[in-house]
Amino acid sequence: MTTVLVVDDSKVSRLLSKQFLLNRHPEWTIAEAASGEEAIDKLQNVTPDLVLLDLNMPGMGGLAAVDKIQAKCPAAHITLLTANVQDATREKANALGIAFAEKPITEACIDRIIAVFENQ
């Protein structure tokens, strides 16, 4: 059973991601967190296979959460899903060994993330 952790301060973004993921894989389990801190707390009870991680959130942002998520769930595939499409952001994601995807969250965007995850 695949478990996905969707981390985004926007409830709408979390709901869209969840719906598009479940449209493709209704058998997957989707957990949600509204901040980096909440995502780290969720890892006590959830072991995600895939993490969709927003960059800009109140408190701990996405990039700050990556090391902590990787330490607790080294096998998790992490995708930075953000509207911040600057080259520097892409380079930071690459340096951390995580995938990068651009918002807006659409079915096509989620399909690309799933394809990369399933083909790793």
DSSP file with accessible surface (Angstrom, degrees, kcal/mol):
  #  RESIDUE AA STRUCTURE BP1 BP2  ACC     N-H-->O    O-->H-N    N-H-->O    O-->H-N    TCO  KAPPA ALPHA  PHI   PSI    X-CA   Y-CA   Z-CA
    1    1 A M              0   0  163      0, 0.0     2,-0.4     0, 0.0    27,-0.1   0.000 360.0 360.0 360.0 127.7    0.0    0.0    0.0
    2    2 A T        -     0   0   33     47,-0.0    27,-2.6    46,-0.0     2,-0.4  -0.700 360.0-160.7 -87.7 135.1    1.4    3.4   -1.0
    3    3 A T  E     -a   29   0A  25     -2,-0.4    46,-3.1    44,-0.2    47,-1.7  -0.961   3.7-165.6-117.9 133.4    1.2    6.3    1.4
    4    4 A V  E     -ab  30  50A   0     25,-2.9    27,-3.2    -2,-0.4     2,-0.6  -0.955   8.1-155.4-118.7 136.1    1.5    9.9    0.3
    5    5 A L  E     -ab  31  51A   0     45,-2.4    47,-2.5    -2,-0.4     2,-0.6  -0.963   8.9-161.4-110.3 117.5    2.1   12.9    2.6
    6    6 A V  E     -ab  32  52A   3     25,-2.8    27,-2.3    -2,-0.6     2,-0.6  -0.905   7.9-171.8-101.7 117.3    0.9   16.1    1.1
    7    7 A V  E     +ab  33  53A   2     45,-3.4    47,-2.4    -2,-0.6     2,-0.3  -0.933  27.0 127.7-117.0 110.5    2.5   19.1    2.9
    8    8 A D        -     0   0    5     25,-2.2     6,-0.1    -2,-0.6    27,-0.1  -0.944  54.2-138.4-160.5 138.0    1.1   22.6    2.0
    9    9 A D  S    S+     0   0   71     -2,-0.3     2,-0.7    47,-0.3    25,-0.1   0.703  87.0  86.1 -73.6 -16.3   -0.2   25.5    4.0
   10   10 A S     >  -     0   0   41      1,-0.2     4,-2.2    -3,-0.0     5,-0.2  -0.750  64.9-159.6 -87.8 117.4   -3.0   25.9    1.5
   11   11 A K  H  > S+     0   0  133     -2,-0.7     4,-2.7     1,-0.2     5,-0.2   0.889  94.6  55.1 -61.5 -37.6   -6.0   23.7    2.3
   12   12 A V  H  > S+     0   0   96      1,-0.2     4,-2.8     2,-0.2     5,-0.2   0.931 107.4  49.2 -62.1 -43.8   -7.1   24.1   -1.4
   13   13 A S  H  > S+     0   0   19      1,-0.2     4,-2.5     2,-0.2     5,-0.2   0.914 111.7  49.0 -62.5 -41.6   -3.7   22.8   -2.6
   14   14 A R  H  X S+     0   0   32     -4,-2.2     4,-2.6     1,-0.2    -2,-0.2   0.932 112.7  47.7 -63.7 -43.6   -3.9   19.8   -0.3
   15   15 A L  H  X S+     0   0   88     -4,-2.7     4,-2.7     2,-0.2    -2,-0.2   0.907 112.6  48.3 -65.1 -42.1   -7.4   19.0   -1.4
   16   16 A L  H  X S+     0   0   69     -4,-2.8     4,-2.7     2,-0.2     5,-0.3   0.943 113.2  47.4 -62.4 -48.0   -6.5   19.3   -5.1
   17   17 A S  H  X S+     0   0    2     -4,-2.5     4,-2.5    -5,-0.2     5,-0.2   0.940 113.6  48.4 -58.1 -47.7   -3.4   17.1   -4.7
   18   18 A K  H  X S+     0   0   71     -4,-2.6     4,-2.7    -5,-0.2     5,-0.2   0.932 112.7  47.6 -59.6 -47.1   -5.4   14.5   -2.7
   19   19 A Q  H  X S+     0   0  104     -4,-2.7     4,-2.1     1,-0.2    -1,-0.2   0.930 113.4  46.5 -63.7 -45.2   -8.2   14.4   -5.2
   20   20 A F  H  X S+     0   0   34     -4,-2.7     4,-1.2     2,-0.2    -1,-0.2   0.890 113.5  49.6 -66.2 -38.0   -5.9   14.1   -8.3
   21   21 A L  H  X S+     0   0    0     -4,-2.5     4,-2.6    -5,-0.3     3,-0.4   0.942 113.0  46.1 -63.4 -46.2   -3.8   11.4   -6.5
   22   22 A L  H  < S+     0   0   47     -4,-2.7    -2,-0.2     1,-0.2    -1,-0.2   0.794 104.1  62.4 -70.7 -26.3   -6.9    9.4   -5.6
   23   23 A N  H  < S+     0   0   76     -4,-2.1    -1,-0.2    -5,-0.2    -2,-0.2   0.877 115.5  33.1 -61.3 -37.6   -8.4    9.7   -9.1
   24   24 A R  H  < S+     0   0  105     -4,-1.2    -2,-0.2    -3,-0.4    -1,-0.2   0.815 137.5  20.1 -86.0 -36.7   -5.3    7.8  -10.3
   25   25 A H    ><  +     0   0   34     -4,-2.6     3,-1.9    -5,-0.2    -1,-0.2  -0.667  60.7 173.5-137.9  79.8   -4.8    5.5   -7.3
   26   26 A P  T 3  S+     0   0   99      0, 0.0    -4,-0.1     0, 0.0    -1,-0.1   0.725  80.4  62.9 -63.1 -16.8   -7.9    5.2   -5.1
   27   27 A E  T 3  S+     0   0  101      2,-0.1     2,-0.1    -5,-0.1    -5,-0.1   0.595  82.4 102.3 -83.6 -10.6   -6.1    2.5   -3.1
   28   28 A W  S <  S-     0   0   15     -3,-1.9     2,-0.5    -7,-0.2   -25,-0.2  -0.403  71.1-128.4 -73.1 152.0   -3.4    4.9   -1.9
   29   29 A T  E     -a    3   0A  69    -27,-2.6   -25,-2.9    -2,-0.1     2,-0.5  -0.870  21.9-158.9 -99.7 130.7   -3.5    6.4    1.6
   30   30 A I  E     -a    4   0A  24     -2,-0.5     2,-0.3   -27,-0.2   -25,-0.2  -0.953   8.9-175.0-116.4 123.5   -3.1   10.2    1.7
   31   31 A A  E     -a    5   0A  15    -27,-3.2   -25,-2.8    -2,-0.5     2,-0.3  -0.827  12.5-150.3-109.1 154.2   -2.0   12.0    4.8
   32   32 A E  E     +a    6   0A  41     -2,-0.3     2,-0.3   -27,-0.2   -25,-0.2  -0.942  15.8 179.4-128.9 149.3   -1.9   15.8    5.1
   33   33 A A  E     -a    7   0A   0    -27,-2.3   -25,-2.2    -2,-0.3     3,-0.1  -0.987  19.7-153.5-144.2 145.7    0.1   18.4    6.9
   34   34 A A  S    S+     0   0   30     -2,-0.3     2,-0.3   -27,-0.2   -27,-0.1   0.415  78.6  18.1 -99.8   0.2   -0.1   22.2    6.8
   35   35 A S  S  > S-     0   0   24      1,-0.1     4,-2.3   -27,-0.1     5,-0.1  -0.976  81.0-101.8-159.2 167.1    3.5   23.0    7.7
   36   36 A G  H  > S+     0   0    0     24,-1.7     4,-2.3    22,-0.4     5,-0.2   0.910 121.6  52.2 -61.4 -41.2    6.9   21.5    7.9
   37   37 A E  H  > S+     0   0   80      1,-0.2     4,-2.3    23,-0.2    -1,-0.2   0.922 109.7  48.1 -62.0 -44.1    6.6   21.1   11.6
   38   38 A E  H  > S+     0   0   73      1,-0.2     4,-2.4     2,-0.2    -1,-0.2   0.890 109.3  54.2 -65.1 -36.8    3.3   19.2   11.3
   39   39 A A  H  X S+     0   0    0     -4,-2.3     4,-1.2     2,-0.2    -2,-0.2   0.935 108.1  48.9 -61.6 -44.5    4.8   17.0    8.6
   40   40 A I  H >< S+     0   0   22     -4,-2.3     3,-0.6     1,-0.2     4,-0.3   0.920 111.3  50.2 -62.5 -41.9    7.7   16.0   10.9
   41   41 A D  H >< S+     0   0   97     -4,-2.3     3,-1.7     1,-0.2     4,-0.3   0.898 105.2  57.3 -61.9 -40.4    5.1   15.3   13.7
   42   42 A K  H >X S+     0   0   70     -4,-2.4     3,-1.9     1,-0.3     4,-1.9   0.790  90.3  73.5 -61.6 -27.9    3.1   13.1   11.2
   43   43 A L  T << S+     0   0   15     -4,-1.2    -1,-0.3    -3,-0.6    -2,-0.2   0.639  82.0  70.6 -66.3 -10.6    6.1   10.9   10.6
   44   44 A Q  T <4 S+     0   0  137     -3,-1.7    -1,-0.3    -4,-0.3    -2,-0.2   0.798 118.5  17.8 -70.5 -28.2    5.7    9.4   14.1
   45   45 A N  T <4 S+     0   0  145     -3,-1.9     2,-0.4    -4,-0.3    -2,-0.2   0.500 123.1  58.9-119.3 -11.6    2.5    7.6   12.8
   46   46 A V     <  -     0   0   30     -4,-1.9    -1,-0.2     2,-0.0   -41,-0.0  -0.983  53.2-165.2-127.3 134.8    2.9    7.7    9.0
   47   47 A T        -     0   0  106     -2,-0.4   -44,-0.2    -3,-0.1     2,-0.1  -0.882  24.8-155.4-116.6  95.4    5.7    6.3    6.8
   48   48 A P        -     0   0    3      0, 0.0   -44,-0.2     0, 0.0     3,-0.1  -0.421  23.2-165.8 -76.6 145.4    5.2    8.0    3.4
   49   49 A D  S    S+     0   0   60    -46,-3.1    28,-2.8     1,-0.3     2,-0.4   0.700  86.9  27.6 -88.6 -30.5    6.5    6.5    0.2
   50   50 A L  E     -bc   4  77A   0    -47,-1.7   -45,-2.4    26,-0.2     2,-0.5  -0.999  68.5-165.5-135.3 135.1    5.9    9.8   -1.6
   51   51 A V  E     -bc   5  78A   0     26,-2.8    28,-3.1    -2,-0.4     2,-0.6  -0.990   6.4-161.2-124.1 124.3    6.0   13.4   -0.1
   52   52 A L  E     -bc   6  79A   2    -47,-2.5   -45,-3.4    -2,-0.5     2,-0.5  -0.937  23.0-170.5-100.5 118.9    4.6   16.4   -2.0
   53   53 A L  E     -bc   7  80A   0     26,-2.9    28,-2.3    -2,-0.6   -45,-0.2  -0.945  16.6-144.9-125.8 118.6    6.2   19.4   -0.2
   54   54 A D        -     0   0   10    -47,-2.4     8,-0.2    -2,-0.5    28,-0.2  -0.407  10.6-144.6 -73.0 154.5    5.4   23.0   -0.7
   55   55 A L  S    S+     0   0   13     26,-0.3     7,-2.2     1,-0.2     2,-0.8   0.940  80.9  49.5 -84.2 -58.2    8.3   25.5   -0.4
   56   56 A N        +     0   0  104      5,-0.2   -47,-0.3     6,-0.1    -1,-0.2  -0.774  68.9 140.1 -96.1 110.6    6.9   28.6    1.2
   57   57 A M        -     0   0   17     -2,-0.8   -22,-0.1     2,-0.2   -23,-0.0  -0.977  57.5 -90.9-141.5 152.9    4.9   27.9    4.4
   58   58 A P  S    S-     0   0   88      0, 0.0   -22,-0.4     0, 0.0     2,-0.3  -0.333 100.9   0.0 -60.4 146.2    4.6   29.6    7.8
   59   59 A G  S    S+     0   0   66    -24,-0.1     2,-0.5   -23,-0.1    -2,-0.2  -0.563 133.1  21.8  75.0-132.2    7.2   28.3   10.2
   60   60 A M  S    S-     0   0   36     -2,-0.3   -24,-1.7    -4,-0.1   -23,-0.2  -0.556  80.8-150.1 -75.6 118.4    9.3   25.5    8.8
   61   61 A G     >  -     0   0   18     -2,-0.5     4,-1.4   -26,-0.1    -5,-0.2  -0.200  29.8 -92.6 -79.6 176.9    9.4   25.7    5.0
   62   62 A G  H  > S+     0   0    0     -7,-2.2     4,-1.2     1,-0.2     3,-0.3   0.909 121.5  49.2 -59.7 -48.3    9.8   22.9    2.6
   63   63 A L  H  > S+     0   0   39     -8,-0.3     4,-0.6     1,-0.2     3,-0.4   0.889 110.2  52.1 -64.5 -35.6   13.5   23.0    2.1
   64   64 A A  H  > S+     0   0   58      1,-0.2     4,-0.5    -9,-0.2    -1,-0.2   0.819 109.5  51.0 -68.4 -27.9   14.1   23.1    5.9
   65   65 A A  H  X S+     0   0    0     -4,-1.4     4,-2.6    -3,-0.3     5,-0.2   0.717  89.8  81.2 -81.3 -20.3   11.9   20.1    6.3
   66   66 A V  H  X S+     0   0    0     -4,-1.2     4,-3.2    -3,-0.4     5,-0.3   0.916  90.9  47.8 -56.5 -51.4   13.7   17.9    3.7
   67   67 A D  H  X S+     0   0   98     -4,-0.6     4,-2.2     1,-0.2    -1,-0.2   0.905 113.7  48.0 -58.3 -41.5   16.6   16.8    5.9
   68   68 A K  H  X S+     0   0  103     -4,-0.5     4,-1.8     2,-0.2    -1,-0.2   0.898 113.8  46.7 -67.9 -39.6   14.3   15.9    8.7
   69   69 A I  H  X S+     0   0    0     -4,-2.6     4,-2.9     2,-0.2    -2,-0.2   0.936 113.0  49.2 -66.9 -45.5   12.0   13.9    6.4
   70   70 A Q  H  < S+     0   0   61     -4,-3.2    -2,-0.2    -5,-0.2    -1,-0.2   0.878 109.2  53.2 -62.1 -36.1   14.9   12.2    4.8
   71   71 A A  H  < S+     0   0   83     -4,-2.2    -1,-0.2    -5,-0.3    -2,-0.2   0.901 118.1  35.2 -66.4 -39.5   16.4   11.2    8.2
   72   72 A K  H  < S+     0   0  111     -4,-1.8    -2,-0.2     1,-0.2    -1,-0.2   0.776 134.3  25.0 -85.0 -28.8   13.1    9.6    9.4
   73   73 A C    ><  +     0   0    9     -4,-2.9     3,-1.8    -5,-0.2    -1,-0.2  -0.605  65.9 169.6-136.2  71.4   12.1    8.2    6.0
   74   74 A P  T 3  S+     0   0  110      0, 0.0    -1,-0.1     0, 0.0    -4,-0.1   0.747  78.3  53.8 -62.0 -22.7   15.2    7.7    3.9
   75   75 A A  T 3  S+     0   0   93    -27,-0.1     2,-0.1     2,-0.1    -5,-0.1   0.578  82.6 114.5 -87.3  -7.7   13.2    5.7    1.2
   76   76 A A    <   -     0   0   16     -3,-1.8     2,-0.6    -7,-0.2   -26,-0.2  -0.363  65.2-134.1 -67.8 137.3   10.6    8.3    0.7
   77   77 A H  E     -c   50   0A  25    -28,-2.8   -26,-2.8    -2,-0.1     2,-0.5  -0.836  26.1-159.4 -88.3 120.4   10.5   10.0   -2.7
   78   78 A I  E     -c   51   0A   6     -2,-0.6    21,-2.5    19,-0.2     2,-0.5  -0.897  11.1-171.4-109.0 130.6   10.2   13.8   -2.1
   79   79 A T  E     -cd  52  99A   3    -28,-3.1   -26,-2.9    -2,-0.5     2,-0.7  -0.985  19.3-140.9-119.6 122.2    8.9   16.2   -4.7
   80   80 A L  E     -cd  53 100A   0     19,-2.9    21,-2.9    -2,-0.5     2,-0.7  -0.757  21.5-168.9 -78.1 113.5    9.1   20.0   -4.0
   81   81 A L  E     + d   0 101A   3    -28,-2.3   -26,-0.3    -2,-0.7     2,-0.3  -0.917  26.6 142.1-111.6 104.3    5.8   21.2   -5.4
   82   82 A T  E     - d   0 102A   2     19,-2.2    21,-2.1    -2,-0.7   -28,-0.0  -0.952  61.2-134.8-146.8 157.8    5.9   25.0   -5.6
   83   83 A A  S    S+     0   0   73     -2,-0.3     2,-1.2    19,-0.2    19,-0.1   0.530  85.2  97.7 -87.1  -8.9    5.0   28.2   -7.5
   84   84 A N        +     0   0   35      1,-0.2    -2,-0.1     5,-0.0    -1,-0.1  -0.680  47.4 168.7 -82.7  97.6    8.6   29.4   -6.9
   85   85 A V        +     0   0   62     -2,-1.2    -1,-0.2     4,-0.1    17,-0.0   0.146  21.1 137.7-102.3  20.2   10.1   28.4  -10.2
   86   86 A Q    >>  -     0   0  124      1,-0.1     4,-1.9     4,-0.0     3,-0.5  -0.311  64.1-120.3 -65.3 149.1   13.4   30.3   -9.9
   87   87 A D  H 3> S+     0   0  114      1,-0.2     4,-2.8     2,-0.2     5,-0.2   0.871 113.3  59.5 -57.0 -37.4   16.6   28.5  -11.0
   88   88 A A  H 3> S+     0   0   43      1,-0.2     4,-2.2     2,-0.2    -1,-0.2   0.884 104.8  49.3 -61.7 -36.7   18.0   28.8   -7.5
   89   89 A T  H <> S+     0   0    7     -3,-0.5     4,-2.3     2,-0.2    -1,-0.2   0.927 111.5  48.3 -68.6 -43.4   15.0   26.9   -6.1
   90   90 A R  H  X S+     0   0   90     -4,-1.9     4,-2.6     1,-0.2    -2,-0.2   0.907 111.4  51.2 -60.9 -42.3   15.4   24.1   -8.7
   91   91 A E  H  X S+     0   0  128     -4,-2.8     4,-2.6     2,-0.2    -1,-0.2   0.891 108.9  50.4 -64.1 -39.7   19.2   23.9   -7.9
   92   92 A K  H  X S+     0   0  118     -4,-2.2     4,-1.7     2,-0.2    -1,-0.2   0.918 111.3  48.7 -64.1 -43.3   18.5   23.6   -4.1
   93   93 A A  H  <>S+     0   0    1     -4,-2.3     5,-2.4     2,-0.2     4,-0.5   0.943 112.6  48.3 -60.3 -46.3   16.0   20.8   -4.8
   94   94 A N  H ><5S+     0   0  129     -4,-2.6     3,-1.3     1,-0.2    -2,-0.2   0.909 108.9  53.0 -60.8 -42.8   18.5   19.1   -7.0
   95   95 A A  H 3<5S+     0   0   89     -4,-2.6    -1,-0.2     1,-0.3    -2,-0.2   0.829 109.1  50.2 -63.5 -30.7   21.3   19.5   -4.5
   96   96 A L  T 3<5S-     0   0   50     -4,-1.7    -1,-0.3    -3,-0.2    -2,-0.2   0.494 116.4-116.2 -84.6  -6.3   19.1   17.8   -1.8
   97   97 A G  T < 5S+     0   0   65     -3,-1.3     2,-0.3    -4,-0.5   -19,-0.2   0.792  72.1 127.3  77.7  28.1   18.3   14.9   -4.2
   98   98 A I      < -     0   0   14     -5,-2.4    -1,-0.3    -6,-0.1   -19,-0.2  -0.815  59.8-108.1-117.0 160.0   14.6   15.7   -4.4
   99   99 A A  E     -d   79   0A  28    -21,-2.5   -19,-2.9    -2,-0.3     2,-0.4  -0.333  26.8-141.8 -79.6 165.3   12.3   16.1   -7.4
  100  100 A F  E     +d   80   0A  45    -21,-0.2     2,-0.3    -2,-0.1   -19,-0.2  -0.993  19.5 174.8-132.1 133.7   10.9   19.5   -8.5
  101  101 A A  E     -d   81   0A  15    -21,-2.9   -19,-2.2    -2,-0.4     2,-0.4  -0.997  24.4-127.6-140.0 142.7    7.4   20.2   -9.8
  102  102 A E  E     -d   82   0A  87     -2,-0.3   -19,-0.2   -21,-0.2   -21,-0.1  -0.713  32.0-107.9 -91.7 137.2    5.7   23.5  -10.7
  103  103 A K  S    S+     0   0   38    -21,-2.1     2,-0.2    -2,-0.4   -21,-0.1  -0.519  77.5  95.5 -75.6 158.0    2.4   24.7   -9.4
  104  104 A P  S    S-     0   0  103      0, 0.0     2,-0.7     0, 0.0     5,-0.1   0.342  76.0-127.2 -77.8 157.3   -0.4   25.2  -10.3
  105  105 A I        +     0   0   15     -2,-0.2     2,-0.3     4,-0.1    -2,-0.1  -0.685  45.9 156.3 -78.9 114.1   -1.6   21.8   -9.1
  106  106 A T     >  -     0   0   57     -2,-0.7     4,-2.5     1,-0.1     5,-0.2  -0.842  58.3-102.5-129.2 169.6   -3.4   20.2  -12.1
  107  107 A E  H  > S+     0   0   79     -2,-0.3     4,-2.8     1,-0.2     5,-0.2   0.915 124.1  52.2 -60.0 -40.7   -4.1   16.6  -13.0
  108  108 A A  H  > S+     0   0   48      2,-0.2     4,-2.1     1,-0.2    -1,-0.2   0.905 108.5  50.3 -63.0 -41.0   -1.2   16.7  -15.5
  109  109 A C  H  > S+     0   0    1      2,-0.2     4,-2.1     1,-0.2    -2,-0.2   0.949 113.2  44.8 -61.9 -48.1    1.1   18.0  -12.8
  110  110 A I  H  X S+     0   0    0     -4,-2.5     4,-2.9     1,-0.2     5,-0.2   0.900 109.9  56.2 -65.7 -37.7    0.2   15.2  -10.5
  111  111 A D  H  X S+     0   0   55     -4,-2.8     4,-2.5    -5,-0.2    -1,-0.2   0.908 107.4  49.1 -59.8 -40.9    0.4   12.7  -13.3
  112  112 A R  H  X S+     0   0  148     -4,-2.1     4,-2.2     2,-0.2    -1,-0.2   0.913 111.4  49.0 -65.3 -41.6    4.0   13.7  -14.0
  113  113 A I  H  X S+     0   0    6     -4,-2.1     4,-2.5     1,-0.2    -2,-0.2   0.931 112.4  48.1 -63.4 -44.6    4.9   13.4  -10.3
  114  114 A I  H  X S+     0   0    8     -4,-2.9     4,-3.2     1,-0.2     5,-0.2   0.915 109.8  53.2 -61.9 -42.8    3.3    9.9  -10.1
  115  115 A A  H  X S+     0   0   42     -4,-2.5     4,-1.5    -5,-0.2    -1,-0.2   0.924 111.0  45.2 -60.7 -44.5    5.1    8.9  -13.3
  116  116 A V  H  < S+     0   0   79     -4,-2.2     4,-0.3     2,-0.2    -1,-0.2   0.937 115.1  48.8 -64.2 -43.5    8.5    9.9  -11.8
  117  117 A F  H >< S+     0   0   23     -4,-2.5     3,-1.1     1,-0.2    -2,-0.2   0.937 113.1  46.0 -61.6 -47.0    7.7    8.2   -8.5
  118  118 A E  H 3< S+     0   0   99     -4,-3.2    -1,-0.2     1,-0.2    -2,-0.2   0.742 114.1  49.1 -72.8 -20.4    6.5    5.0  -10.1
  119  119 A N  T 3<        0   0  136     -4,-1.5    -1,-0.2    -5,-0.2    -2,-0.2   0.287 360.0 360.0-101.8   9.8    9.6    4.8  -12.4
  120  120 A Q    <         0   0  141     -3,-1.1    -3,-0.1    -4,-0.3   -43,-0.0  -0.287 360.0 360.0 -75.3 360.0   12.2    5.4   -9.8
